[in-house]
Amino acid sequence: MTARKKYAAGSFLALVLAAVCLAVLFLPQCLAKQPLFTGAERYTFYSVHQSSQALITVVPSEEAARTRRQVTGYTGESAQYRDAADAFAQAKKYGARLVAEQTSADVTDYYYYAPCLGGGIRVGGRRVNLHVAVRGEGAAVGYPLIFGGY
C-alpha cells in the first residue's frame, strides 16, 4: 500500500470515527425530546417564534412524543387537561412559583416562574415561563405561555 493510499484510508477512518462520535453525542438528545407535560389529552407545540406569531402544531396525546421530536425551531408547548388539578400538578412538578393571576371572561390565568425551565417572557413586568389557564373544570398548561387561545 502506498503512502497516499494509507493517508486516504486513515483520513476516511478518522472521518467515520468523527461521525460515530457525533452520533453518540447527539442521538440521545434527539431521542430524549419528550413533551414537558405528561398525561394530557391534547398537545400544542410552538415553533419559530416565542409569541402569538408562533407556528402551531396540535396533536392528540398518542402523537405528542413523536411530534415533539420532529418540531423544528421549537419555542414552547402547551397541554390540555379535563381536570384543572392535573394542569396545576405540572406546575408543581417543575417547582414553579406563582407570579401573577388574572381573570378575564370565563378563564382564570395563573402565571408562574419555574427556574428549572429557564427562559421566559415578561408579563406585567415580571418574568414568567409557565402558564395555567383554567376554564370550568378543565385547564391548559403552557411553556412559556399558552398561545393560540384556550
GIWOUR-V693991 format. One record per backbone hydrogen bond with DSSP energy under -0.5 kcal/mol. NH is the residue of the N-H (numbers start at 1). CO is the residue of the C=O. If there is no record, write none. Layout:
nh->NH co->CO
nh->NH co->CO
This chain:
nh->6 co->2
nh->7 co->3
nh->8 co->4
nh->9 co->5
nh->10 co->6
nh->11 co->7
nh->12 co->8
nh->13 co->9
nh->14 co->10
nh->15 co->11
nh->16 co->12
nh->17 co->13
nh->18 co->14
nh->19 co->15
nh->20 co->16
nh->21 co->17
nh->22 co->18
nh->23 co->19
nh->24 co->20
nh->25 co->21
nh->26 co->22
nh->27 co->23
nh->30 co->26
nh->31 co->27
nh->32 co->28
nh->33 co->30
nh->34 co->32
nh->41 co->80
nh->42 co->80
nh->43 co->59
nh->44 co->78
nh->45 co->57
nh->46 co->76
nh->47 co->55
nh->48 co->73
nh->49 co->47
nh->51 co->49
nh->54 co->51
nh->55 co->47
nh->57 co->45
nh->59 co->43
nh->61 co->41
nh->63 co->60
nh->64 co->60
nh->64 co->61
nh->67 co->63
nh->68 co->64
nh->69 co->65
nh->70 co->66
nh->71 co->67
nh->74 co->71
nh->75 co->46
nh->76 co->46
nh->77 co->143
nh->78 co->44
nh->79 co->141
nh->80 co->42
nh->81 co->139
nh->84 co->82
nh->84 co->137
nh->86 co->83
nh->87 co->83
nh->88 co->84
nh->89 co->85
nh->90 co->86
nh->90 co->87
nh->91 co->87
nh->92 co->88
nh->93 co->89
nh->94 co->90
nh->95 co->92
nh->96 co->91
nh->97 co->113
nh->99 co->111
nh->100 co->111
nh->102 co->109
nh->104 co->107
nh->107 co->104
nh->108 co->134
nh->109 co->102
nh->109 co->107
nh->110 co->132
nh->111 co->100
nh->112 co->130
nh->113 co->97
nh->115 co->113
nh->117 co->114
nh->118 co->114
nh->121 co->128
nh->123 co->126
nh->126 co->123
nh->128 co->121
nh->129 co->112
nh->130 co->112
nh->131 co->142
nh->132 co->110
nh->133 co->140
nh->134 co->108
nh->135 co->138
nh->138 co->135
nh->139 co->81
nh->140 co->133
nh->141 co->79
nh->142 co->131
nh->143 co->77
nh->147 co->145
